[in-house]
């Protein structure tokens, strides 16, 4: 699998072939400030996350994705991780990071795009 799918239950967007995937997992913790000023951090676990990047993504796909993300909340994502393990889960999806807009053979494209997904649950 070299593509990810993002769905809100009614609409599914299939992103193009991914150029690169990298781990974006982060520790999840709870901080409490004690009366003496000391900060105590309780480790809850890790939140699974991945950053995907593409060479070129059609502008229509970016527009559809942005429209879906505006509804907010978590999305069902069919994904693959850094060792090509395929999975399906509930993730928050960042707005796309876009760099260069250009036309290729008359088709509007974004170059050097990336998004980050973070799991809803902590493991």
N, CA, C and O atoms as a GROMACS GRO file, in nm:
protein
  492
    1UNK      N    1   0.085  -0.118   0.000
    1UNK     CA    2   0.000   0.000   0.000
    1UNK      C    3   0.089   0.124   0.000
    1UNK      O    4   0.180   0.136   0.082
    2UNK      N    5   0.063   0.213  -0.090
    2UNK     CA    6   0.140   0.337  -0.097
    2UNK      C    7   0.048   0.459  -0.094
    2UNK      O    8   0.094   0.572  -0.114
    3UNK      N    9  -0.080   0.436  -0.068
    3UNK     CA   10  -0.177   0.545  -0.061
    3UNK      C   11  -0.251   0.537   0.071
    3UNK      O   12  -0.266   0.429   0.129
    4UNK      N   13  -0.298   0.652   0.119
    4UNK     CA   14  -0.383   0.654   0.237
    4UNK      C   15  -0.521   0.702   0.196
    4UNK      O   16  -0.537   0.777   0.100
    5UNK      N   17  -0.622   0.658   0.272
    5UNK     CA   18  -0.759   0.703   0.249
    5UNK      C   19  -0.807   0.772   0.376
    5UNK      O   20  -0.777   0.728   0.488
    6UNK      N   21  -0.882   0.879   0.359
    6UNK     CA   22  -0.936   0.956   0.471
    6UNK      C   23  -1.086   0.965   0.450
    6UNK      O   24  -1.132   1.005   0.343
    7UNK      N   25  -1.163   0.928   0.555
    7UNK     CA   26  -1.308   0.925   0.542
    7UNK      C   27  -1.374   0.987   0.664
    7UNK      O   28  -1.326   0.972   0.776
    8UNK      N   29  -1.485   1.057   0.640
    8UNK     CA   30  -1.565   1.110   0.751
    8UNK      C   31  -1.695   1.032   0.766
    8UNK      O   32  -1.785   1.076   0.839
    9UNK      N   33  -1.708   0.919   0.700
    9UNK     CA   34  -1.827   0.837   0.708
    9UNK      C   35  -1.916   0.850   0.585
    9UNK      O   36  -1.987   0.756   0.550
   10UNK      N   37  -1.913   0.965   0.521
   10UNK     CA   38  -1.994   0.984   0.400
   10UNK      C   39  -1.907   1.004   0.277
   10UNK      O   40  -1.944   0.962   0.168
   11UNK      N   41  -1.792   1.067   0.294
   11UNK     CA   42  -1.701   1.095   0.184
   11UNK      C   43  -1.566   1.030   0.213
   11UNK      O   44  -1.517   1.036   0.326
   12UNK      N   45  -1.507   0.970   0.111
   12UNK     CA   46  -1.374   0.911   0.125
   12UNK      C   47  -1.282   0.974   0.022
   12UNK      O   48  -1.316   0.983  -0.096
   13UNK      N   49  -1.166   1.017   0.068
   13UNK     CA   50  -1.066   1.076  -0.021
   13UNK      C   51  -0.944   0.984  -0.023
   13UNK      O   52  -0.889   0.950   0.082
   14UNK      N   53  -0.904   0.945  -0.142
   14UNK     CA   54  -0.784   0.864  -0.160
   14UNK      C   55  -0.673   0.956  -0.208
   14UNK      O   56  -0.681   1.016  -0.315
   15UNK      N   57  -0.569   0.965  -0.127
   15UNK     CA   58  -0.455   1.049  -0.162
   15UNK      C   59  -0.368   0.977  -0.265
   15UNK      O   60  -0.371   0.854  -0.272
   16UNK      N   61  -0.292   1.051  -0.345
   16UNK     CA   62  -0.204   0.987  -0.444
   16UNK      C   63  -0.093   0.904  -0.378
   16UNK      O   64  -0.082   0.901  -0.255
   17UNK      N   65  -0.014   0.840  -0.459
   17UNK     CA   66   0.099   0.760  -0.411
   17UNK      C   67   0.191   0.848  -0.325
   17UNK      O   68   0.232   0.956  -0.367
   18UNK      N   69   0.222   0.800  -0.206
   18UNK     CA   70   0.302   0.876  -0.111
   18UNK      C   71   0.450   0.869  -0.146
   18UNK      O   72   0.502   0.762  -0.180
   19UNK      N   73   0.517   0.984  -0.137
   19UNK     CA   74   0.661   0.989  -0.162
   19UNK      C   75   0.737   0.940  -0.039
   19UNK      O   76   0.834   0.864  -0.053
   20UNK      N   77   0.693   0.982   0.081
   20UNK     CA   78   0.767   0.949   0.202
   20UNK      C   79   0.672   0.943   0.320
   20UNK      O   80   0.576   1.020   0.328
   21UNK      N   81   0.697   0.850   0.411
   21UNK     CA   82   0.624   0.843   0.537
   21UNK      C   83   0.727   0.845   0.650
   21UNK      O   84   0.830   0.777   0.642
   22UNK      N   85   0.699   0.922   0.754
   22UNK     CA   86   0.789   0.927   0.869
   22UNK      C   87   0.708   0.922   0.997
   22UNK      O   88   0.591   0.959   1.000
   23UNK      N   89   0.771   0.875   1.102
   23UNK     CA   90   0.704   0.860   1.232
   23UNK      C   91   0.686   0.996   1.297
   23UNK      O   92   0.781   1.074   1.306
   24UNK      N   93   0.565   1.025   1.342
   24UNK     CA   94   0.536   1.151   1.411
   24UNK      C   95   0.472   1.123   1.546
   24UNK      O   96   0.402   1.209   1.600
   25UNK      N   97   0.497   1.002   1.602
   25UNK     CA   98   0.440   0.966   1.732
   25UNK      C   99   0.492   1.060   1.840
   25UNK      O  100   0.602   1.113   1.831
   26UNK      N  101   0.409   1.079   1.942
   26UNK     CA  102   0.446   1.171   2.049
   26UNK      C  103   0.403   1.114   2.184
   26UNK      O  104   0.300   1.048   2.194
   27UNK      N  105   0.483   1.140   2.290
   27UNK     CA  106   0.442   1.094   2.423
   27UNK      C  107   0.321   1.175   2.471
   27UNK      O  108   0.308   1.293   2.440
   28UNK      N  109   0.236   1.110   2.546
   28UNK     CA  110   0.119   1.175   2.603
   28UNK      C  111   0.134   1.171   2.755
   28UNK      O  112   0.156   1.065   2.813
   29UNK      N  113   0.123   1.287   2.817
   29UNK     CA  114   0.143   1.293   2.962
   29UNK      C  115   0.050   1.396   3.024
   29UNK      O  116  -0.007   1.481   2.956
   30UNK      N  117   0.038   1.387   3.156
   30UNK     CA  118  -0.042   1.482   3.232
   30UNK      C  119   0.052   1.550   3.331
   30UNK      O  120   0.126   1.482   3.402
   31UNK      N  121   0.049   1.682   3.336
   31UNK     CA  122   0.135   1.757   3.428
   31UNK      C  123   0.054   1.814   3.542
   31UNK      O  124  -0.057   1.863   3.523
   32UNK      N  125   0.111   1.805   3.661
   32UNK     CA  126   0.048   1.863   3.780
   32UNK      C  127   0.153   1.948   3.851
   32UNK      O  128   0.265   1.903   3.874
   33UNK      N  129   0.115   2.071   3.885
   33UNK     CA  130   0.207   2.158   3.958
   33UNK      C  131   0.176   2.145   4.107
   33UNK      O  132   0.065   2.170   4.152
   34UNK      N  133   0.278   2.105   4.181
   34UNK     CA  134   0.263   2.083   4.325
   34UNK      C  135   0.266   2.218   4.397
   34UNK      O  136   0.304   2.320   4.340
   35UNK      N  137   0.224   2.218   4.524
   35UNK     CA  138   0.219   2.340   4.604
   35UNK      C  139   0.357   2.405   4.617
   35UNK      O  140   0.367   2.528   4.624
   36UNK      N  141   0.462   2.325   4.619
   36UNK     CA  142   0.598   2.377   4.632
   36UNK      C  143   0.655   2.429   4.501
   36UNK      O  144   0.769   2.477   4.499
   37UNK      N  145   0.581   2.420   4.392
   37UNK     CA  146   0.628   2.469   4.262
   37UNK      C  147   0.686   2.361   4.173
   37UNK      O  148   0.713   2.385   4.055
   38UNK      N  149   0.705   2.243   4.228
   38UNK     CA  150   0.759   2.133   4.149
   38UNK      C  151   0.652   2.082   4.051
   38UNK      O  152   0.535   2.070   4.087
   39UNK      N  153   0.694   2.054   3.930
   39UNK     CA  154   0.603   2.002   3.828
   39UNK      C  155   0.623   1.851   3.818
   39UNK      O  156   0.734   1.803   3.795
   40UNK      N  157   0.513   1.777   3.835
   40UNK     CA  158   0.517   1.631   3.827
   40UNK      C  159   0.447   1.591   3.697
   40UNK      O  160   0.336   1.636   3.668
   41UNK      N  161   0.514   1.507   3.620
   41UNK     CA  162   0.461   1.465   3.491
   41UNK      C  163   0.431   1.315   3.496
   41UNK      O  164   0.520   1.234   3.522
   42UNK      N  165   0.305   1.280   3.472
   42UNK     CA  166   0.263   1.140   3.469
   42UNK      C  167   0.253   1.096   3.324
   42UNK      O  168   0.177   1.152   3.246
   43UNK      N  169   0.331   0.994   3.289
   43UNK     CA  170   0.332   0.944   3.152
   43UNK      C  171   0.211   0.855   3.130
   43UNK      O  172   0.191   0.757   3.203
   44UNK      N  173   0.128   0.889   3.030
   44UNK     CA  174   0.008   0.812   2.999
   44UNK      C  175   0.032   0.710   2.888
   44UNK      O  176  -0.036   0.608   2.882
   45UNK      N  177   0.127   0.737   2.801
   45UNK     CA  178   0.157   0.647   2.690
   45UNK      C  179   0.204   0.725   2.569
   45UNK      O  180   0.248   0.839   2.581
   46UNK      N  181   0.192   0.664   2.454
   46UNK     CA  182   0.231   0.729   2.329
   46UNK      C  183   0.112   0.738   2.236
   46UNK      O  184   0.028   0.648   2.231
   47UNK      N  185   0.105   0.849   2.164
   47UNK     CA  186   0.001   0.869   2.063
   47UNK      C  187   0.066   0.843   1.927
   47UNK      O  188   0.160   0.913   1.887
   48UNK      N  189   0.015   0.741   1.856
   48UNK     CA  190   0.070   0.702   1.727
   48UNK      C  191   0.042   0.813   1.625
   48UNK      O  192  -0.068   0.869   1.621
   49UNK      N  193   0.141   0.843   1.543
   49UNK     CA  194   0.125   0.945   1.440
   49UNK      C  195   0.221   0.924   1.326
   49UNK      O  196   0.329   0.867   1.343
   50UNK      N  197   0.182   0.972   1.207
   50UNK     CA  198   0.265   0.960   1.088
   50UNK      C  199   0.256   1.088   1.007
   50UNK      O  200   0.152   1.154   1.003
   51UNK      N  201   0.366   1.122   0.941
   51UNK     CA  202   0.368   1.235   0.850
   51UNK      C  203   0.390   1.179   0.709
   51UNK      O  204   0.486   1.107   0.683
   52UNK      N  205   0.298   1.215   0.619
   52UNK     CA  206   0.304   1.170   0.481
   52UNK      C  207   0.336   1.290   0.392
   52UNK      O  208   0.287   1.400   0.416
   53UNK      N  209   0.419   1.268   0.290
   53UNK     CA  210   0.450   1.377   0.198
   53UNK      C  211   0.440   1.325   0.054
   53UNK      O  212   0.458   1.206   0.027
   54UNK      N  213   0.410   1.418  -0.037
   54UNK     CA  214   0.389   1.387  -0.177
   54UNK      C  215   0.467   1.485  -0.264
   54UNK      O  216   0.491   1.599  -0.225
   55UNK      N  217   0.507   1.438  -0.382
   55UNK     CA  218   0.568   1.527  -0.481
   55UNK      C  219   0.461   1.619  -0.538
   55UNK      O  220   0.472   1.741  -0.530
   56UNK      N  221   0.356   1.559  -0.595
   56UNK     CA  222   0.248   1.638  -0.656
   56UNK      C  223   0.112   1.582  -0.614
   56UNK      O  224   0.091   1.461  -0.614
   57UNK      N  225   0.022   1.671  -0.578
   57UNK     CA  226  -0.116   1.635  -0.545
   57UNK      C  227  -0.208   1.727  -0.626
   57UNK      O  228  -0.188   1.848  -0.627
   58UNK      N  229  -0.308   1.670  -0.695
   58UNK     CA  230  -0.401   1.755  -0.770
   58UNK      C  231  -0.472   1.855  -0.678
   58UNK      O  232  -0.509   1.823  -0.565
   59UNK      N  233  -0.489   1.977  -0.728
   59UNK     CA  234  -0.554   2.082  -0.649
   59UNK      C  235  -0.696   2.041  -0.609
   59UNK      O  236  -0.742   2.078  -0.501
   60UNK      N  237  -0.765   1.965  -0.693
   60UNK     CA  238  -0.901   1.919  -0.660
   60UNK      C  239  -0.901   1.828  -0.537
   60UNK      O  240  -0.993   1.834  -0.456
   61UNK      N  241  -0.798   1.744  -0.523
   61UNK     CA  242  -0.787   1.656  -0.407
   61UNK      C  243  -0.763   1.738  -0.280
   61UNK      O  244  -0.823   1.711  -0.176
   62UNK      N  245  -0.675   1.839  -0.289
   62UNK     CA  246  -0.648   1.926  -0.175
   62UNK      C  247  -0.772   2.003  -0.135
   62UNK      O  248  -0.800   2.017  -0.016
   63UNK      N  249  -0.849   2.052  -0.232
   63UNK     CA  250  -0.972   2.125  -0.204
   63UNK      C  251  -1.073   2.034  -0.133
   63UNK      O  252  -1.135   2.075  -0.034
   64UNK      N  253  -1.090   1.911  -0.182
   64UNK     CA  254  -1.183   1.816  -0.120
   64UNK      C  255  -1.138   1.782   0.023
   64UNK      O  256  -1.221   1.774   0.113
   65UNK      N  257  -1.007   1.761   0.043
   65UNK     CA  258  -0.955   1.729   0.175
   65UNK      C  259  -0.976   1.845   0.272
   65UNK      O  260  -1.019   1.825   0.385
   66UNK      N  261  -0.945   1.966   0.228
   66UNK     CA  262  -0.962   2.084   0.313
   66UNK      C  263  -1.109   2.102   0.351
   66UNK      O  264  -1.139   2.135   0.466
   67UNK      N  265  -1.199   2.082   0.258
   67UNK     CA  266  -1.342   2.093   0.286
   67UNK      C  267  -1.383   1.990   0.391
   67UNK      O  268  -1.460   2.022   0.482
   68UNK      N  269  -1.333   1.868   0.380
   68UNK     CA  270  -1.364   1.764   0.479
   68UNK      C  271  -1.307   1.798   0.616
   68UNK      O  272  -1.374   1.779   0.717
   69UNK      N  273  -1.185   1.850   0.619
   69UNK     CA  274  -1.121   1.881   0.747
   69UNK      C  275  -1.192   1.993   0.820
   69UNK      O  276  -1.187   2.000   0.943
   70UNK      N  277  -1.259   2.082   0.747
   70UNK     CA  278  -1.331   2.193   0.810
   70UNK      C  279  -1.448   2.146   0.896
   70UNK      O  280  -1.496   2.220   0.981
   71UNK      N  281  -1.495   2.022   0.873
   71UNK     CA  282  -1.604   1.970   0.954
   71UNK      C  283  -1.555   1.935   1.095
   71UNK      O  284  -1.636   1.921   1.187
   72UNK      N  285  -1.425   1.921   1.111
   72UNK     CA  286  -1.365   1.897   1.243
   72UNK      C  287  -1.379   1.754   1.289
   72UNK      O  288  -1.440   1.671   1.222
   73UNK      N  289  -1.321   1.726   1.403
   73UNK     CA  290  -1.329   1.594   1.464
   73UNK      C  291  -1.223   1.498   1.414
   73UNK      O  292  -1.120   1.536   1.358
   74UNK      N  293  -1.252   1.371   1.438
   74UNK     CA  294  -1.161   1.264   1.399
   74UNK      C  295  -1.214   1.196   1.274
   74UNK      O  296  -1.334   1.198   1.246
   75UNK      N  297  -1.122   1.136   1.198
   75UNK     CA  298  -1.156   1.074   1.071
   75UNK      C  299  -1.105   0.930   1.069
   75UNK      O  300  -1.008   0.897   1.138
   76UNK      N  301  -1.170   0.846   0.991
   76UNK     CA  302  -1.124   0.709   0.972
   76UNK      C  303  -1.018   0.712   0.862
   76UNK      O  304  -1.044   0.758   0.750
   77UNK      N  305  -0.900   0.663   0.895
   77UNK     CA  306  -0.788   0.668   0.800
   77UNK      C  307  -0.737   0.526   0.775
   77UNK      O  308  -0.704   0.453   0.868
   78UNK      N  309  -0.730   0.491   0.648
   78UNK     CA  310  -0.662   0.369   0.606
   78UNK      C  311  -0.518   0.409   0.579
   78UNK      O  312  -0.492   0.488   0.488
   79UNK      N  313  -0.425   0.356   0.656
   79UNK     CA  314  -0.287   0.406   0.651
   79UNK      C  315  -0.187   0.292   0.643
   79UNK      O  316  -0.223   0.175   0.655
   80UNK      N  317  -0.062   0.328   0.622
   80UNK     CA  318   0.050   0.236   0.634
   80UNK      C  319   0.158   0.310   0.711
   80UNK      O  320   0.169   0.432   0.704
   81UNK      N  321   0.238   0.234   0.786
   81UNK     CA  322   0.341   0.300   0.867
   81UNK      C  323   0.479   0.285   0.805
   81UNK      O  324   0.493   0.240   0.691
   82UNK      N  325   0.580   0.321   0.879
   82UNK     CA  326   0.716   0.327   0.825
   82UNK      C  327   0.771   0.191   0.784
   82UNK      O  328   0.861   0.184   0.700
   83UNK      N  329   0.718   0.081   0.840
   83UNK     CA  330   0.763  -0.052   0.798
   83UNK      C  331   0.661  -0.122   0.708
   83UNK      O  332   0.659  -0.245   0.698
   84UNK      N  333   0.574  -0.042   0.643
   84UNK     CA  334   0.474  -0.088   0.545
   84UNK      C  335   0.363  -0.173   0.605
   84UNK      O  336   0.294  -0.243   0.532
   85UNK      N  337   0.344  -0.167   0.737
   85UNK     CA  338   0.231  -0.235   0.800
   85UNK      C  339   0.105  -0.154   0.770
   85UNK      O  340   0.101  -0.033   0.789
   86UNK      N  341   0.002  -0.223   0.722
   86UNK     CA  342  -0.123  -0.157   0.685
   86UNK      C  343  -0.218  -0.158   0.804
   86UNK      O  344  -0.227  -0.258   0.876
   87UNK      N  345  -0.288  -0.047   0.825
   87UNK     CA  346  -0.383  -0.039   0.934
   87UNK      C  347  -0.500   0.051   0.900
   87UNK      O  348  -0.503   0.115   0.795
   88UNK      N  349  -0.594   0.055   0.992
   88UNK     CA  350  -0.713   0.138   0.978
   88UNK      C  351  -0.746   0.188   1.118
   88UNK      O  352  -0.752   0.107   1.211
   89UNK      N  353  -0.767   0.316   1.136
   89UNK     CA  354  -0.795   0.369   1.269
   89UNK      C  355  -0.856   0.507   1.266
   89UNK      O  356  -0.882   0.564   1.159
   90UNK      N  357  -0.879   0.559   1.384
   90UNK     CA  358  -0.938   0.692   1.400
   90UNK      C  359  -0.827   0.790   1.432
   90UNK      O  360  -0.755   0.775   1.531
   91UNK      N  361  -0.813   0.893   1.348
   91UNK     CA  362  -0.703   0.988   1.359
   91UNK      C  363  -0.754   1.130   1.344
   91UNK      O  364  -0.856   1.155   1.281
   92UNK      N  365  -0.679   1.224   1.403
   92UNK     CA  366  -0.696   1.364   1.366
   92UNK      C  367  -0.603   1.387   1.248
   92UNK      O  368  -0.494   1.330   1.243
   93UNK      N  369  -0.645   1.470   1.155
   93UNK     CA  370  -0.567   1.495   1.034
   93UNK      C  371  -0.537   1.644   1.026
   93UNK      O  372  -0.627   1.727   1.038
   94UNK      N  373  -0.410   1.678   1.007
   94UNK     CA  374  -0.371   1.819   0.997
   94UNK      C  375  -0.410   1.874   0.860
   94UNK      O  376  -0.429   1.799   0.764
   95UNK      N  377  -0.422   2.005   0.854
   95UNK     CA  378  -0.442   2.068   0.724
   95UNK      C  379  -0.315   2.048   0.642
   95UNK      O  380  -0.206   2.043   0.698
   96UNK      N  381  -0.327   2.035   0.511
   96UNK     CA  382  -0.209   2.011   0.428
   96UNK      C  383  -0.111   2.129   0.432
   96UNK      O  384  -0.150   2.246   0.432
   97UNK      N  385   0.016   2.094   0.436
   97UNK     CA  386   0.122   2.194   0.422
   97UNK      C  387   0.154   2.199   0.272
   97UNK      O  388   0.194   2.099   0.213
   98UNK      N  389   0.135   2.317   0.212
   98UNK     CA  390   0.149   2.332   0.067
   98UNK      C  391   0.261   2.428   0.035
   98UNK      O  392   0.277   2.529   0.104
   99UNK      N  393   0.340   2.398  -0.068
   99UNK     CA  394   0.453   2.485  -0.100
   99UNK      C  395   0.438   2.555  -0.234
   99UNK      O  396   0.436   2.678  -0.239
  100UNK      N  397   0.429   2.479  -0.345
  100UNK     CA  398   0.434   2.539  -0.478
  100UNK      C  399   0.311   2.496  -0.557
  100UNK      O  400   0.277   2.378  -0.563
  101UNK      N  401   0.244   2.594  -0.618
  101UNK     CA  402   0.129   2.566  -0.704
  101UNK      C  403   0.175   2.578  -0.848
  101UNK      O  404   0.240   2.677  -0.885
  102UNK      N  405   0.143   2.478  -0.931
  102UNK     CA  406   0.180   2.487  -1.072
  102UNK      C  407   0.084   2.403  -1.156
  102UNK      O  408   0.014   2.317  -1.104
  103UNK      N  409   0.084   2.429  -1.284
  103UNK     CA  410   0.004   2.352  -1.379
  103UNK      C  411   0.095   2.254  -1.450
  103UNK      O  412   0.201   2.291  -1.499
  104UNK      N  413   0.053   2.127  -1.455
  104UNK     CA  414   0.126   2.023  -1.526
  104UNK      C  415   0.030   1.966  -1.630
  104UNK      O  416  -0.070   1.905  -1.594
  105UNK      N  417   0.061   1.987  -1.756
  105UNK     CA  418  -0.025   1.942  -1.867
  105UNK      C  419  -0.168   1.993  -1.852
  105UNK      O  420  -0.264   1.922  -1.882
  106UNK      N  421  -0.182   2.116  -1.805
  106UNK     CA  422  -0.313   2.178  -1.791
  106UNK      C  423  -0.387   2.141  -1.664
  106UNK      O  424  -0.501   2.185  -1.645
  107UNK      N  425  -0.327   2.060  -1.575
  107UNK     CA  426  -0.390   2.019  -1.451
  107UNK      C  427  -0.326   2.096  -1.335
  107UNK      O  428  -0.204   2.099  -1.322
  108UNK      N  429  -0.410   2.157  -1.251
  108UNK     CA  430  -0.360   2.232  -1.135
  108UNK      C  431  -0.307   2.134  -1.031
  108UNK      O  432  -0.377   2.041  -0.991
  109UNK      N  433  -0.182   2.155  -0.986
  109UNK     CA  434  -0.116   2.065  -0.890
  109UNK      C  435  -0.046   2.144  -0.780
  109UNK      O  436   0.000   2.257  -0.801
  110UNK      N  437  -0.039   2.082  -0.662
  110UNK     CA  438   0.043   2.135  -0.553
  110UNK      C  439   0.166   2.047  -0.542
  110UNK      O  440   0.156   1.924  -0.547
  111UNK      N  441   0.282   2.109  -0.527
  111UNK     CA  442   0.410   2.039  -0.518
  111UNK      C  443   0.460   2.046  -0.374
  111UNK      O  444   0.440   2.147  -0.306
  112UNK      N  445   0.524   1.938  -0.326
  112UNK     CA  446   0.577   1.928  -0.190
  112UNK      C  447   0.469   1.949  -0.084
  112UNK      O  448   0.476   2.042  -0.004
  113UNK      N  449   0.370   1.862  -0.086
  113UNK     CA  450   0.260   1.866   0.011
  113UNK      C  451   0.288   1.764   0.122
  113UNK      O  452   0.355   1.664   0.101
  114UNK      N  453   0.234   1.793   0.241
  114UNK     CA  454   0.243   1.695   0.349
  114UNK      C  455   0.127   1.714   0.446
  114UNK      O  456   0.074   1.823   0.460
  115UNK      N  457   0.089   1.603   0.513
  115UNK     CA  458  -0.008   1.607   0.621
  115UNK      C  459   0.043   1.518   0.734
  115UNK      O  460   0.125   1.429   0.711
  116UNK      N  461  -0.006   1.543   0.853
  116UNK     CA  462   0.028   1.462   0.970
  116UNK      C  463  -0.101   1.408   1.028
  116UNK      O  464  -0.199   1.480   1.044
  117UNK      N  465  -0.100   1.278   1.060
  117UNK     CA  466  -0.215   1.219   1.126
  117UNK      C  467  -0.173   1.175   1.266
  117UNK      O  468  -0.063   1.123   1.284
  118UNK      N  469  -0.261   1.196   1.365
  118UNK     CA  470  -0.234   1.156   1.503
  118UNK      C  471  -0.351   1.073   1.553
  118UNK      O  472  -0.467   1.112   1.536
  119UNK      N  473  -0.323   0.959   1.614
  119UNK     CA  474  -0.428   0.867   1.660
  119UNK      C  475  -0.511   0.930   1.771
  119UNK      O  476  -0.463   1.011   1.849
  120UNK      N  477  -0.637   0.890   1.776
  120UNK     CA  478  -0.726   0.937   1.880
  120UNK      C  479  -0.689   0.873   2.014
  120UNK      O  480  -0.692   0.939   2.118
  121UNK      N  481  -0.655   0.744   2.012
  121UNK     CA  482  -0.626   0.674   2.136
  121UNK      C  483  -0.478   0.675   2.170
  121UNK      O  484  -0.392   0.689   2.083
  122UNK      N  485  -0.450   0.659   2.296
  122UNK     CA  486  -0.312   0.653   2.347
  122UNK      C  487  -0.283   0.507   2.378
  122UNK      O  488  -0.363   0.438   2.441
  123UNK      N  489  -0.166   0.459   2.331
  123UNK     CA  490  -0.126   0.321   2.358
  123UNK      C  491  -0.008   0.314   2.450
  123UNK      O  492   0.039   0.205   2.483
   0.00000   0.00000   0.00000
